[in-house]
Amino acid sequence: MWGQSVPSHLKRLYGCHGASKVVQCPAALQELFEIFPEDRPAMLQVAGERGDWRQVLALHAQSVDETPFEEKGELYRNTATNLVSAQQWNRALRLIEEFREQCSPSQFWENRIGGLMLSVYSRWGSWPEILQVLQEGQTYPDTITASDRCEAMLALAQQDWQRALEVMEMSRGFGERGKETYIAGMNAWASGRHWEKVFDMFREIEETLKDKDVFEGALSACYKLCRSDDNPAPVAAAMSFLIREMCGRSMPPSDRYRNMAMMVNARAGYPEDALRLLLEAQELGTSEVESSSFRRLCQNCMRAFRQAGDWRHALLLLEEIPEDPYSFEEALKACAQCGEWQWSVELVEQMQARYLPVQQATHASLVTTYSNAKQWKPALWSLEEAERSTPAERRTGATAVNMVSLYNKVITSFAKEGEWRRALQLLHEMPGKQVQPDVVTYGAVSTTCNRARHYLYSLQLHEDMMQKDINPDVSSFKTAVAACRGKMQLLLEAAKPGQKRRQKLL
């Protein structure tokens, strides 16, 4: 019957193991029915699993006329189920409506087709359709299972969380107080951004129902709240409590939920709690699998600190965990994003001493950090390292644009320190490294020359842009005008050294 394993001879006939295309002519289907009359549900199942909805409908058409009316409900339900498996839910609904027109309401609901229709609407419908089916099913409450109602609640929570809670109260009226109902209810409260209600509902659950699924459902609801709440501190405390409760009940949470709790605590400003959760995971065991799992937890915790801008605890964690290139990268990025260029230099030296590679994207963030801090020496070194980690054949297209941006930042740091010779040298080296300067590059070098009062170099750079078809922007023309004005001022100072005469001419 339905739900049993598919016979091997049908798998071969239907091409489940790479056989030729299934024949779709009615004669071939009729021949199969005559040879294997008891395997029609399995034929439907095979066609549905293969996504061949046309074959499903063809099999249904061959069976519906010769099926007794009292057995048609099961046939329609099986066909609609396999249409859903083939992602043809609209056709499944049309088939359900077709059977509904042929039978009485009691036959429709007692064949469990109403529950199937509710499941389809829960996956692809809207909340008015879900509520309409639930309201119609109140006359036949036994035909809708608790799982169907929970699925409907989860769907309603995404659209109208208050309606989902109404369905929960309806389920309680039918005596359904299973863990799935409570999990769906916690998700509904989370969608409404009421974390206190989530925790109240968790406390309401009977102790006999509080298994791992219930705890993980509460953690998921809290995590959903934290992602949409501006004050994640109470939610973080609640998640830490749930994690400790699970460990106390000898059902330690998976890495996924530990990651959630660590990220929420890091974002809420509780780095100590995030570190405590990590160390508790370390105490679970020392096997190879657990060591690999702990390494991933360390990496996720480090990423959480970096995203929260907590570079101090990132460095603290780096001292406590096993040596790992990814963790060093994340700590380096955290320091770079927070402008801690001294710590960035030290971390790079530590990585080099351990022969750990630094990614090009990390070097790019370091160039930005050093440039903003007016530290052109480490910025120039990071630029060279970024070039070394990028092959020459990849310095075209999008990669070339990134390299030009890095050059521009380093040249800007030269301008802040008056290193006009280095700026000119770097500009002349760019074409040889297959990196073409743009208008921003020329503008940064020209500005550097102007600040050093070498105006002729600035004017020559403007002329070079025109010759190389690099269209100057407004800023470039302003820089050229400033160079002309500066050069004129130098000439006037040399020719008319008198202060009053110079001021009059200018």
N, C-alpha and C positions, 0 to 999 in steps of 0.2 A: 504494500500500500504506500500512501504518500509519506515521504520522509525516509524511506528505506534506501539502501544503496542501490545504485543503478546497475542492472545486469550487464555483464561484460559483452554479451552478444549485441546489446543495444549500443554500447559505446563504440563498438567496431562499426556497426551500421551507420551511426550518426557522426562518425569522423572525430571522436573525442581524442583520438591518439594520432592525429595528423592524416586521417584517411581522406579520400576524395570528397568533393562537395556532395552534400546530401541532396538526393533527388527530392523535388517538391511536387511532383505531379500526383493527383489524387489516386491514380491507379497504384502507384508505388506505396502510398500510405495505406490504401485499402489492403494491399497484399501483406504489409507488415501487421495490420490489425488482425488479419485472418491467421497469420502464423503465430503471433504473440498476443492473443486477446487480453491476457491478464496484465500486460506490461504497459498499458496506455498511460497511466500516471507517470511511469518512469520515462516514457518517450517525451512527455511534456516537460519533465524536469531536465532532461538532457538538452532539449531545445532552448529552454529558458536559461540554463547555465551558459550555453554557447552564445546567448544574446540574439538568437534567431527568432525574433518575434513573429515573423511571417510564418515560420514553421509551426509555432505555437498556435497561431490562429487557424492554420490549416488542419492541425490535429484536432483542435476543438470542433471545427466544422464537420469533420468526419465522424466525431463521436456524439455530437449533441442530438442528432435525429434518432439514433438507435439507443440512447440512454433513457431508462425509465424516469418519469418525472420526479419520483421520490429520491433519485440519485443525481439529479441534475445540479442540485445545490453544491454537492461536493465537486462535480466537474467544473462548474463555473468558478468555484473558489480556487481550485487547483490551477485553472487557466489564468485567472487574474493574478495569482501569486507568481506564476512564472513570467507573466508580462512585466510585473514589477521587477523581477530578477533581471529581465532584459532591459530595464530602465525605460519601459513604455508605460508609465503610470497613467497617462491620459487614456490610452486604449484600455487599460485595466479598469479605470473608472467607468468608461462607456460600457464595458462588458458587465460590470456590476449593476449599472442602471438597467441594462437589458434584462437581466434576471429579475431585478426588482419589479419590473412591469409585468412579469409573467407569474408572480407568486404573491401570496399574502404576506403581510408584515411579519407574522409569526414565523413563517417559513424562511423569510429573508434573514431574520435575526438568529433563529435557531440553527441555521447552517453556518453561523459564525462569519457570514460575509459582511455584516455590519462592523465587526471588529477589524476585518481587513480594510474596509473603507476608511475607518478611523486611522488606521496605521498609515495608509496612503496619504491622507490629508495631513497627518502629523509630519510627514517627511517633505511634502511638496505643496501643501495647501496653505490657507490663511486661517487666522483664528476664528472668524465667523463660521467657516465651514466645519472646523473642529468642534466648536460649541454646539452647532446644529446637530451633528451626529451624536454627540454625548447626550444632548437633550432627548433625541429620539430613542436612544438606547436605554433611558431610564425605565421604560416600560418592561424591558427585558434585561435587567441588570446582570444576569448570569452569563449573558452572551459576550460581554466585554470584560476582558481579563484585567487584573491589576497592572500587568505589564503594558497593556494598551493604554490605560489611563496615565501611567507614568510617562510613556512616550509622548502622549498628548500634552502633558504638563511641561515637559522639557521643550516641546515646540512652542507652546504658548508663552513660556518664560522669555523667549527671544523676541516676542512681538507685544505681548500684553501680560506682564507678570502678575497683575492682580487677578486676571482671569485664571491663570494657572493655580493660584491659591484657592479660588472658588472650586476648581476641579478637585483639589486636594480635600477640601471640606466635603465634597460630594463622595469621594472615595471613603472617607471616614464614616459617612453615613451608611455605606454598604459594608462596614466592618473591616475594611482593608487598612491595615496599619503595618504593612511590610516596610522593609528598609528602603526599597526602591521608591516608595511614596515619599518618605522623608527626604531622601536624596534629591528628588525632583522638587520638593518644597523648598529645600535650602537653596537650590539653584534659582528658584523663583524669587526668593527674598534677595539673593545676590544681584539679580537683574534689576531689582528695585533699589539697590544700593542701601540696604538695611542690614549692616553686619551684625547688629545686636540681635535681630530676629533670627539670623542664621545660627548664632550661637545658642539662643534660647531654644530653637528647634532641635539642635543637637542634644541639649540637655534633656529635652522632652523624650527622646528616644529611649526605649526600655534597654536595660543593660544586656538582655539576651540578644538584642538585635545589633548591638554595637560591635560589628566585626570590622575587618580591614576595609571593606567596600564603603561602609558608612563614614569611617574616619577620612578616607581619601576623598569621598564626596564632599565632606565639610571643608577639607583643605582646598579642593578645586573651587568651591564657592567663595572661600576667603580670598583666594588668589585672583579670582575674577573681580572681586570688590576692590582689591588693592590696585589693580591696573586702571580703574576708573575713579579712584578716590584721591582727593588732594591731601588727605590726612591718613597715611597708611599705618601710623604708629599702633593704634589699637588692633588693627587687623594683623599686624606682624606679631604682636603679643599673643593673639589668639592662635595663630598658626604654630608658634613655638610651643604653646601649651598642648596642642593636638599632637605634635611630633613626640613630645615627652610622654604623653599618655599612651601613644602607640608602642613606644619602646617599653614602657612599664607593663604593658599587657602582652609582652613577648610577641608582638607582630610588627617588627621594624618596618618603616615605610620604604618604598622604593626610592631610587636616586631621583626620579622625576619630582617627587613631592618634597624631598629634601632640598632640591634645587629651588623649588618654588619658595620654600620657607627662607632659605638663605638670601635669595634675591630681594624678597619683601623686606627682610630685616635690614639688609644693606641700604635699600632705598629709604627706609623709614628712619635711618640714622641710628640703628642699633647694630653696629659692626661686631660688638662683643658677642651678641647672641648669634650672629651668623658664624663667627669663628667657633662658638661652643657647639653649634649643630654639626659643624665639620669635624671637630675633634671627637664628638660622640660617634660619628660614623666610622672614624678610624679605629675605635675600640671594638668594632663588631668582629673583626677577624684579620688574619694575615695571609689568606690563601691568594693565589695568583689572580683569580677572578675578582676577589674583594679588593686587592691592591689596585687593579686596573680601574675598578669602580671608584675607589677613593681618589685616584688621580683625576678622573673626570670631575668629581665633586670639587676638588681643589681648583681646577681650571674654571669651573662655573662660578665658584665663590670669588675668584680673582676677577673674573669678568664683571661680576656684580659690583665689586668695589670700584672698578674702573668706570662703570656706567654711573655710579653714584658720585664720582669725583673724589673718592676717599683714598688718596695716594698713600697716606700714612699707614693705614691698615693693610693696604696692598703690599707695602714693603715689609710690614710685620708678618704677614702670611707667607711671604716669600722665604723668610728665614725658618719657618716651621714645617714646610711641606717638602716632599722629595724634589730634587732638581728636575726641572721640566722646561723645555724651550718656550712652550706656549705661556706658562705662568710668568716667565721673565718678560715675554713680549707684552703681556697685559699690564704688568707692573710698570714697564717702560712707557707704555701708552698713557697710563694713568698719570705718571709724573709729567709727561710731555703736555698732556691736555691741561694740567693745572699750572703750567709754567714753571715747574721745578726743574730748571735746566741742570743745576748742579747734580741732583740725584740721577737725572737722565744720563749725564756723562759717566757717573760712577757705575750705573747699571750696564751701560754699554761695555765698559772696561771689564766688568765681571763676566759678561757673556763672552767676550773675546777670550778671557782667560780660561773659560770652560769649553771653548770651541763651539759655542752655540750660535747659529746663524740669526741674523736680524733681517726681517723682511723689508722689501722695498717700501711698502706702505708705512712701516714704522719709521724708516729713515725720513720719509716725507714729512711725517708729523714732527720729527726731531728738527728738521730744517726750519719748520714754522716756529717751533719753540725757541730755538737759538736765535733766529732772526728777530723775533719780537723782543727778546732779551738783549738785543744789540751785541750778541756774541758771534762775530763773524767767523772766528777760527773753527769752533766746533760745527757751525753751520756749513762751512766749506768742506769740512771732513765728511759730514753726513751726506752732502751732495755727491762727493766722490764715491762713497759707499753705495749710494742709491744707483749711480751709474754702473758701478761694478756688478751689482745684482741684476741689472737689466741688459740682456744681450743687445748688440748693436742692431740686429735685424728686427728687433721689436721696438725700436725707437722711432716708429712712424705711427701715424694715426693718433689714436687716443693716448697711447703711451708717450708719444712725443709731446703732446699738449701738457701732460703731467710733468714731464721733465722741464719744459719751458717755464712752467709755474714755479718749480723748485729753483731754477736759475734766477728767476725774477726776485724771489724772496731773499736769496743770498746777496744779490746785488743791492737790494734795498738795505740790508744790514751794512753793506759797505758804505752806502750813502750816509747812514747815521753816524758812522765812525770816520768819515772823510777819506776812506781808502779808494781814491779815484783811480789810481794806477791798477789796483787789483780788479776793479770793476771793468776797466777797459780790457785788461788781459782776459778776463773771463768771457767777455763779449766776443773777443777775437777767437777764443778756443771753441766756442759753441758749434760753428759749422763743421769743424774737423771731427767733432763727436756726434755728428748727424743729429744735432738739435738746432733747429732754425729759430733765431730770435724773432720776437714779434714787436709790436709797437710799444708794449709795456716794458719790454727789455730795454729798448733804446731810450725810452723815457726815463727809466730808473738810472741808467748810466749817465744820461745827460744831466739829470738832477744832481748826481754825485759830482760831476765835473763843475757844474755851476757853483755848488757849495764850496768847492775847493778853489774857486775863482779861475778856473781854466776854461774860459768861455769859448775859445776857438775849437777845442775838442767837441764841445756841445754843439756848435754850429756845424761842424763837419759830420757829426752823427746824424743831424737832421737832414743834411744833404745825402748821406748814405741811404737813409730811409727812402728818400724820393727816387734814388737811382735803382733801388732794389724792389720798387713797386710795393713798399710797405706804407699804406695810407696813414699819414699822421692824424691823430685825433686832436681835439681841442687842447688837451693837456700838453701834447707835444708842441703845438704852436706857441702856447704860453711859455713853455720852457725855452724855446728858441728866441722868443721876444725878450725873455729875461736875460738870456746870454748876450743878445745885442746891447741891451741896456747896460749890463755889467761891463762888457768890453768898452763901450763908450765912456763909462765912468772911469775905467782904468786909463784910457787915453787922455781924458781930461785931467786926471790927477797927475799924469806924467808931464803934460804940456803946461798946465796952469796950476802950479802947486799952491797958490794963494787960496785960503779957505773961502773968503768972501766971493772972489771971482768965480770959483768953482760952483758954489751954491747958486749964483746968479745964472750961470749958463745952464745948470741942470733944472 
